[in-house]
């Protein structure tokens, strides 16, 4: 998370995969996404490479 509140890339991916946290300002179009374990690992590896 850009504010440093989440300790690892894995936790950031988890947060965003579940569409963030409850928030009255959350856009109604933001929805959870389902990622397989392989997709999640690939995303974390990609983010770590940046």
Secondary structure as the mmCIF struct_conf table of DSSP 4:
data_model
#
loop_
_struct_conf.conf_type_id
_struct_conf.id
_struct_conf.beg_label_comp_id
_struct_conf.beg_label_asym_id
_struct_conf.beg_label_seq_id
_struct_conf.end_label_comp_id
_struct_conf.end_label_asym_id
_struct_conf.end_label_seq_id
TURN_TY1_P TURN_TY1_P1 UNK A 2 UNK A 3
BEND BEND1 UNK A 4 UNK A 4
BEND BEND2 UNK A 6 UNK A 8
HELX_RH_AL_P HELX_RH_AL_P1 UNK A 9 UNK A 17
TURN_TY1_P TURN_TY1_P2 UNK A 18 UNK A 19
BEND BEND3 UNK A 20 UNK A 21
TURN_TY1_P TURN_TY1_P3 UNK A 24 UNK A 25
TURN_TY1_P TURN_TY1_P4 UNK A 28 UNK A 29
HELX_RH_AL_P HELX_RH_AL_P2 UNK A 37 UNK A 49
#
